[in-house]
């Protein structure tokens, strides 16, 4: 289950980076991952 979630999160982050053409990729990944983790925590 953890691996499946990781794949989903990773593809979600990649899509966001691609759509927004983010320049500071490292920082954006951290921010996005934090937001997703928070959202998933609230949902679950």
CHARMM-style PDB file with segment names, atoms N, HN, CA, C and O in Angstrom:
ATOM      1  N   UNK     1       0.833  -1.201   0.000  1.00  0.00      PROA
ATOM      2  CA  UNK     1       0.000   0.000   0.000  1.00  0.00      PROA
ATOM      3  C   UNK     1       0.868   1.251   0.000  1.00  0.00      PROA
ATOM      4  O   UNK     1       0.566   2.233  -0.679  1.00  0.00      PROA
ATOM      5  N   UNK     2       1.939   1.201   0.764  1.00  0.00      PROA
ATOM      6  HN  UNK     2       2.183   0.403   1.316  1.00  0.00      PROA
ATOM      7  CA  UNK     2       2.844   2.350   0.833  1.00  0.00      PROA
ATOM      8  C   UNK     2       3.456   2.639  -0.531  1.00  0.00      PROA
ATOM      9  O   UNK     2       3.543   3.795  -0.947  1.00  0.00      PROA
ATOM     10  N   UNK     3       3.876   1.596  -1.219  1.00  0.00      PROA
ATOM     11  HN  UNK     3       3.806   0.657  -0.881  1.00  0.00      PROA
ATOM     12  CA  UNK     3       4.480   1.767  -2.537  1.00  0.00      PROA
ATOM     13  C   UNK     3       3.475   2.359  -3.512  1.00  0.00      PROA
ATOM     14  O   UNK     3       3.818   3.242  -4.298  1.00  0.00      PROA
ATOM     15  N   UNK     4       2.241   1.882  -3.468  1.00  0.00      PROA
ATOM     16  HN  UNK     4       1.962   1.165  -2.829  1.00  0.00      PROA
ATOM     17  CA  UNK     4       1.183   2.389  -4.341  1.00  0.00      PROA
ATOM     18  C   UNK     4       0.956   3.874  -4.096  1.00  0.00      PROA
ATOM     19  O   UNK     4       0.834   4.654  -5.041  1.00  0.00      PROA
ATOM     20  N   UNK     5       0.901   4.263  -2.822  1.00  0.00      PROA
ATOM     21  HN  UNK     5       1.000   3.630  -2.054  1.00  0.00      PROA
ATOM     22  CA  UNK     5       0.739   5.681  -2.481  1.00  0.00      PROA
ATOM     23  C   UNK     5       1.914   6.500  -2.980  1.00  0.00      PROA
ATOM     24  O   UNK     5       1.735   7.596  -3.511  1.00  0.00      PROA
ATOM     25  N   UNK     6       3.110   5.972  -2.811  1.00  0.00      PROA
ATOM     26  HN  UNK     6       3.256   5.082  -2.380  1.00  0.00      PROA
ATOM     27  CA  UNK     6       4.312   6.681  -3.277  1.00  0.00      PROA
ATOM     28  C   UNK     6       4.250   6.942  -4.776  1.00  0.00      PROA
ATOM     29  O   UNK     6       4.603   8.028  -5.237  1.00  0.00      PROA
ATOM     30  N   UNK     7       3.801   5.949  -5.534  1.00  0.00      PROA
ATOM     31  HN  UNK     7       3.514   5.067  -5.160  1.00  0.00      PROA
ATOM     32  CA  UNK     7       3.697   6.101  -6.991  1.00  0.00      PROA
ATOM     33  C   UNK     7       2.693   7.192  -7.334  1.00  0.00      PROA
ATOM     34  O   UNK     7       2.953   8.024  -8.203  1.00  0.00      PROA
ATOM     35  N   UNK     8       1.551   7.193  -6.659  1.00  0.00      PROA
ATOM     36  HN  UNK     8       1.340   6.517  -5.953  1.00  0.00      PROA
ATOM     37  CA  UNK     8       0.521   8.209  -6.911  1.00  0.00      PROA
ATOM     38  C   UNK     8       1.045   9.593  -6.564  1.00  0.00      PROA
ATOM     39  O   UNK     8       0.899  10.529  -7.350  1.00  0.00      PROA
ATOM     40  N   UNK     9       1.650   9.726  -5.396  1.00  0.00      PROA
ATOM     41  HN  UNK     9       1.768   8.965  -4.758  1.00  0.00      PROA
ATOM     42  CA  UNK     9       2.170  11.027  -4.970  1.00  0.00      PROA
ATOM     43  C   UNK     9       3.241  11.524  -5.925  1.00  0.00      PROA
ATOM     44  O   UNK     9       3.272  12.700  -6.284  1.00  0.00      PROA
ATOM     45  N   UNK    10       4.113  10.623  -6.328  1.00  0.00      PROA
ATOM     46  HN  UNK    10       4.088   9.667  -6.036  1.00  0.00      PROA
ATOM     47  CA  UNK    10       5.203  11.006  -7.220  1.00  0.00      PROA
ATOM     48  C   UNK    10       4.659  11.495  -8.563  1.00  0.00      PROA
ATOM     49  O   UNK    10       5.114  12.516  -9.080  1.00  0.00      PROA
ATOM     50  N   UNK    11       3.700  10.781  -9.123  1.00  0.00      PROA
ATOM     51  HN  UNK    11       3.330   9.952  -8.703  1.00  0.00      PROA
ATOM     52  CA  UNK    11       3.144  11.187 -10.418  1.00  0.00      PROA
ATOM     53  C   UNK    11       2.375  12.494 -10.287  1.00  0.00      PROA
ATOM     54  O   UNK    11       2.385  13.324 -11.195  1.00  0.00      PROA
ATOM     55  N   UNK    12       1.704  12.672  -9.144  1.00  0.00      PROA
ATOM     56  HN  UNK    12       1.695  11.997  -8.406  1.00  0.00      PROA
ATOM     57  CA  UNK    12       0.973  13.916  -8.900  1.00  0.00      PROA
ATOM     58  C   UNK    12       1.933  15.098  -8.854  1.00  0.00      PROA
ATOM     59  O   UNK    12       1.678  16.140  -9.457  1.00  0.00      PROA
ATOM     60  N   UNK    13       3.034  14.927  -8.136  1.00  0.00      PROA
ATOM     61  HN  UNK    13       3.241  14.080  -7.647  1.00  0.00      PROA
ATOM     62  CA  UNK    13       4.049  15.980  -8.028  1.00  0.00      PROA
ATOM     63  C   UNK    13       4.650  16.279  -9.396  1.00  0.00      PROA
ATOM     64  O   UNK    13       4.821  17.442  -9.762  1.00  0.00      PROA
ATOM     65  N   UNK    14       4.968  15.239 -10.146  1.00  0.00      PROA
ATOM     66  HN  UNK    14       4.829  14.294  -9.849  1.00  0.00      PROA
ATOM     67  CA  UNK    14       5.552  15.427 -11.479  1.00  0.00      PROA
ATOM     68  C   UNK    14       4.593  16.193 -12.382  1.00  0.00      PROA
ATOM     69  O   UNK    14       5.015  17.069 -13.136  1.00  0.00      PROA
ATOM     70  N   UNK    15       3.303  15.866 -12.309  1.00  0.00      PROA
ATOM     71  HN  UNK    15       2.960  15.154 -11.697  1.00  0.00      PROA
ATOM     72  CA  UNK    15       2.312  16.579 -13.124  1.00  0.00      PROA
ATOM     73  C   UNK    15       2.250  18.046 -12.751  1.00  0.00      PROA
ATOM     74  O   UNK    15       2.187  18.903 -13.632  1.00  0.00      PROA
ATOM     75  N   UNK    16       2.268  18.350 -11.470  1.00  0.00      PROA
ATOM     76  HN  UNK    16       2.320  17.654 -10.754  1.00  0.00      PROA
ATOM     77  CA  UNK    16       2.236  19.743 -11.016  1.00  0.00      PROA
ATOM     78  C   UNK    16       3.472  20.479 -11.512  1.00  0.00      PROA
ATOM     79  O   UNK    16       3.375  21.597 -12.019  1.00  0.00      PROA
ATOM     80  N   UNK    17       4.635  19.850 -11.367  1.00  0.00      PROA
ATOM     81  HN  UNK    17       4.715  18.942 -10.956  1.00  0.00      PROA
ATOM     82  CA  UNK    17       5.876  20.478 -11.814  1.00  0.00      PROA
ATOM     83  C   UNK    17       5.834  20.739 -13.312  1.00  0.00      PROA
ATOM     84  O   UNK    17       6.275  21.786 -13.786  1.00  0.00      PROA
ATOM     85  N   UNK    18       5.302  19.782 -14.043  1.00  0.00      PROA
ATOM     86  HN  UNK    18       4.944  18.931 -13.658  1.00  0.00      PROA
ATOM     87  CA  UNK    18       5.235  19.926 -15.499  1.00  0.00      PROA
ATOM     88  C   UNK    18       4.268  21.045 -15.891  1.00  0.00      PROA
ATOM     89  O   UNK    18       4.579  21.859 -16.760  1.00  0.00      PROA
ATOM     90  N   UNK    19       3.114  21.085 -15.262  1.00  0.00      PROA
ATOM     91  HN  UNK    19       2.861  20.424 -14.556  1.00  0.00      PROA
ATOM     92  CA  UNK    19       2.097  22.079 -15.614  1.00  0.00      PROA
ATOM     93  C   UNK    19       2.534  23.497 -15.264  1.00  0.00      PROA
ATOM     94  O   UNK    19       2.272  24.440 -16.011  1.00  0.00      PROA
ATOM     95  N   UNK    20       3.199  23.636 -14.128  1.00  0.00      PROA
ATOM     96  HN  UNK    20       3.412  22.870 -13.522  1.00  0.00      PROA
ATOM     97  CA  UNK    20       3.578  24.975 -13.672  1.00  0.00      PROA
ATOM     98  C   UNK    20       4.971  25.393 -14.131  1.00  0.00      PROA
ATOM     99  O   UNK    20       5.391  26.530 -13.912  1.00  0.00      PROA
ATOM    100  N   UNK    21       5.693  24.455 -14.777  1.00  0.00      PROA
ATOM    101  HN  UNK    21       5.352  23.532 -14.956  1.00  0.00      PROA
ATOM    102  CA  UNK    21       7.061  24.727 -15.232  1.00  0.00      PROA
ATOM    103  C   UNK    21       7.897  25.327 -14.105  1.00  0.00      PROA
ATOM    104  O   UNK    21       8.520  26.379 -14.247  1.00  0.00      PROA
ATOM    105  N   UNK    22       7.882  24.614 -12.985  1.00  0.00      PROA
ATOM    106  HN  UNK    22       7.376  23.759 -12.870  1.00  0.00      PROA
ATOM    107  CA  UNK    22       8.571  25.084 -11.789  1.00  0.00      PROA
ATOM    108  C   UNK    22      10.080  25.110 -12.004  1.00  0.00      PROA
ATOM    109  O   UNK    22      10.660  24.179 -12.563  1.00  0.00      PROA
ATOM    110  N   UNK    23      10.702  26.195 -11.550  1.00  0.00      PROA
ATOM    111  HN  UNK    23      10.231  26.951 -11.096  1.00  0.00      PROA
ATOM    112  CA  UNK    23      12.151  26.305 -11.702  1.00  0.00      PROA
ATOM    113  C   UNK    23      12.883  25.749 -10.488  1.00  0.00      PROA
ATOM    114  O   UNK    23      13.883  25.045 -10.634  1.00  0.00      PROA
ATOM    115  N   UNK    24      12.398  26.056  -9.307  1.00  0.00      PROA
ATOM    116  HN  UNK    24      11.586  26.627  -9.188  1.00  0.00      PROA
ATOM    117  CA  UNK    24      13.043  25.530  -8.106  1.00  0.00      PROA
ATOM    118  C   UNK    24      12.371  24.213  -7.735  1.00  0.00      PROA
ATOM    119  O   UNK    24      11.533  24.160  -6.835  1.00  0.00      PROA
ATOM    120  N   UNK    25      12.750  23.151  -8.442  1.00  0.00      PROA
ATOM    121  HN  UNK    25      13.431  23.193  -9.173  1.00  0.00      PROA
ATOM    122  CA  UNK    25      12.075  21.861  -8.331  1.00  0.00      PROA
ATOM    123  C   UNK    25      12.155  21.282  -6.920  1.00  0.00      PROA
ATOM    124  O   UNK    25      11.152  20.799  -6.394  1.00  0.00      PROA
ATOM    125  N   UNK    26      13.321  21.324  -6.310  1.00  0.00      PROA
ATOM    126  HN  UNK    26      14.135  21.717  -6.737  1.00  0.00      PROA
ATOM    127  CA  UNK    26      13.485  20.737  -4.982  1.00  0.00      PROA
ATOM    128  C   UNK    26      12.537  21.334  -3.965  1.00  0.00      PROA
ATOM    129  O   UNK    26      11.878  20.607  -3.221  1.00  0.00      PROA
ATOM    130  N   UNK    27      12.467  22.654  -3.928  1.00  0.00      PROA
ATOM    131  HN  UNK    27      13.003  23.244  -4.531  1.00  0.00      PROA
ATOM    132  CA  UNK    27      11.606  23.322  -2.958  1.00  0.00      PROA
ATOM    133  C   UNK    27      10.143  23.017  -3.240  1.00  0.00      PROA
ATOM    134  O   UNK    27       9.365  22.790  -2.314  1.00  0.00      PROA
ATOM    135  N   UNK    28       9.768  23.011  -4.501  1.00  0.00      PROA
ATOM    136  HN  UNK    28      10.400  23.196  -5.254  1.00  0.00      PROA
ATOM    137  CA  UNK    28       8.374  22.767  -4.871  1.00  0.00      PROA
ATOM    138  C   UNK    28       7.943  21.356  -4.506  1.00  0.00      PROA
ATOM    139  O   UNK    28       6.817  21.145  -4.057  1.00  0.00      PROA
ATOM    140  N   UNK    29       8.837  20.389  -4.698  1.00  0.00      PROA
ATOM    141  HN  UNK    29       9.752  20.561  -5.062  1.00  0.00      PROA
ATOM    142  CA  UNK    29       8.510  19.006  -4.339  1.00  0.00      PROA
ATOM    143  C   UNK    29       8.245  18.912  -2.839  1.00  0.00      PROA
ATOM    144  O   UNK    29       7.290  18.265  -2.409  1.00  0.00      PROA
ATOM    145  N   UNK    30       9.088  19.558  -2.055  1.00  0.00      PROA
ATOM    146  HN  UNK    30       9.863  20.084  -2.404  1.00  0.00      PROA
ATOM    147  CA  UNK    30       8.908  19.525  -0.602  1.00  0.00      PROA
ATOM    148  C   UNK    30       7.579  20.159  -0.225  1.00  0.00      PROA
ATOM    149  O   UNK    30       6.833  19.595   0.575  1.00  0.00      PROA
ATOM    150  N   UNK    31       7.269  21.321  -0.788  1.00  0.00      PROA
ATOM    151  HN  UNK    31       7.875  21.779  -1.439  1.00  0.00      PROA
ATOM    152  CA  UNK    31       6.011  22.004  -0.480  1.00  0.00      PROA
ATOM    153  C   UNK    31       4.815  21.163  -0.900  1.00  0.00      PROA
ATOM    154  O   UNK    31       3.858  21.014  -0.140  1.00  0.00      PROA
ATOM    155  N   UNK    32       4.868  20.620  -2.096  1.00  0.00      PROA
ATOM    156  HN  UNK    32       5.645  20.741  -2.714  1.00  0.00      PROA
ATOM    157  CA  UNK    32       3.756  19.829  -2.616  1.00  0.00      PROA
ATOM    158  C   UNK    32       3.558  18.570  -1.797  1.00  0.00      PROA
ATOM    159  O   UNK    32       2.428  18.208  -1.469  1.00  0.00      PROA
ATOM    160  N   UNK    33       4.653  17.900  -1.465  1.00  0.00      PROA
ATOM    161  HN  UNK    33       5.571  18.194  -1.731  1.00  0.00      PROA
ATOM    162  CA  UNK    33       4.564  16.684  -0.668  1.00  0.00      PROA
ATOM    163  C   UNK    33       3.954  16.993   0.687  1.00  0.00      PROA
ATOM    164  O   UNK    33       3.139  16.217   1.186  1.00  0.00      PROA
ATOM    165  N   UNK    34       4.334  18.117   1.296  1.00  0.00      PROA
ATOM    166  HN  UNK    34       4.996  18.747   0.891  1.00  0.00      PROA
ATOM    167  CA  UNK    34       3.787  18.500   2.589  1.00  0.00      PROA
ATOM    168  C   UNK    34       2.289  18.742   2.472  1.00  0.00      PROA
ATOM    169  O   UNK    34       1.518  18.272   3.309  1.00  0.00      PROA
ATOM    170  N   UNK    35       1.865  19.476   1.435  1.00  0.00      PROA
ATOM    171  HN  UNK    35       2.491  19.858   0.755  1.00  0.00      PROA
ATOM    172  CA  UNK    35       0.446  19.756   1.232  1.00  0.00      PROA
ATOM    173  C   UNK    35      -0.340  18.470   1.026  1.00  0.00      PROA
ATOM    174  O   UNK    35      -1.425  18.314   1.586  1.00  0.00      PROA
ATOM    175  N   UNK    36       0.190  17.550   0.231  1.00  0.00      PROA
ATOM    176  HN  UNK    36       1.071  17.677  -0.224  1.00  0.00      PROA
ATOM    177  CA  UNK    36      -0.488  16.284  -0.024  1.00  0.00      PROA
ATOM    178  C   UNK    36      -0.591  15.452   1.242  1.00  0.00      PROA
ATOM    179  O   UNK    36      -1.630  14.850   1.512  1.00  0.00      PROA
ATOM    180  N   UNK    37       0.486  15.417   2.018  1.00  0.00      PROA
ATOM    181  HN  UNK    37       1.330  15.906   1.798  1.00  0.00      PROA
ATOM    182  CA  UNK    37       0.479  14.657   3.263  1.00  0.00      PROA
ATOM    183  C   UNK    37      -0.568  15.215   4.209  1.00  0.00      PROA
ATOM    184  O   UNK    37      -1.301  14.464   4.852  1.00  0.00      PROA
ATOM    185  N   UNK    38      -0.634  16.537   4.290  1.00  0.00      PROA
ATOM    186  HN  UNK    38      -0.039  17.147   3.768  1.00  0.00      PROA
ATOM    187  CA  UNK    38      -1.616  17.184   5.153  1.00  0.00      PROA
ATOM    188  C   UNK    38      -3.028  16.875   4.674  1.00  0.00      PROA
ATOM    189  O   UNK    38      -3.907  16.571   5.480  1.00  0.00      PROA
ATOM    190  N   UNK    39      -3.246  16.951   3.367  1.00  0.00      PROA
ATOM    191  HN  UNK    39      -2.532  17.197   2.712  1.00  0.00      PROA
ATOM    192  CA  UNK    39      -4.565  16.673   2.798  1.00  0.00      PROA
ATOM    193  C   UNK    39      -4.974  15.225   3.056  1.00  0.00      PROA
ATOM    194  O   UNK    39      -6.110  14.955   3.445  1.00  0.00      PROA
ATOM    195  N   UNK    40      -4.047  14.301   2.839  1.00  0.00      PROA
ATOM    196  HN  UNK    40      -3.124  14.521   2.524  1.00  0.00      PROA
ATOM    197  CA  UNK    40      -4.345  12.889   3.069  1.00  0.00      PROA
ATOM    198  C   UNK    40      -4.638  12.625   4.537  1.00  0.00      PROA
ATOM    199  O   UNK    40      -5.496  11.804   4.863  1.00  0.00      PROA
ATOM    200  N   UNK    41      -3.934  13.314   5.420  1.00  0.00      PROA
ATOM    201  HN  UNK    41      -3.238  13.981   5.155  1.00  0.00      PROA
ATOM    202  CA  UNK    41      -4.171  13.148   6.853  1.00  0.00      PROA
ATOM    203  C   UNK    41      -5.576  13.610   7.210  1.00  0.00      PROA
ATOM    204  O   UNK    41      -6.264  12.958   7.995  1.00  0.00      PROA
ATOM    205  N   UNK    42      -6.002  14.724   6.642  1.00  0.00      PROA
ATOM    206  HN  UNK    42      -5.443  15.254   6.004  1.00  0.00      PROA
ATOM    207  CA  UNK    42      -7.341  15.241   6.913  1.00  0.00      PROA
ATOM    208  C   UNK    42      -8.417  14.318   6.351  1.00  0.00      PROA
ATOM    209  O   UNK    42      -9.461  14.119   6.972  1.00  0.00      PROA
ATOM    210  N   UNK    43      -8.156  13.755   5.167  1.00  0.00      PROA
ATOM    211  HN  UNK    43      -7.308  13.917   4.662  1.00  0.00      PROA
ATOM    212  CA  UNK    43      -9.131  12.865   4.528  1.00  0.00      PROA
ATOM    213  C   UNK    43      -9.254  11.554   5.292  1.00  0.00      PROA
ATOM    214  O   UNK    43     -10.357  11.060   5.525  1.00  0.00      PROA
ATOM    215  N   UNK    44      -8.111  10.996   5.679  1.00  0.00      PROA
ATOM    216  HN  UNK    44      -7.215  11.397   5.489  1.00  0.00      PROA
ATOM    217  CA  UNK    44      -8.112   9.719   6.405  1.00  0.00      PROA
ATOM    218  C   UNK    44      -8.359  10.013   7.842  1.00  0.00      PROA
ATOM    219  OT1 UNK    44      -8.406   9.095   8.661  1.00  0.00      PROA
TER     220      UNK     44
END
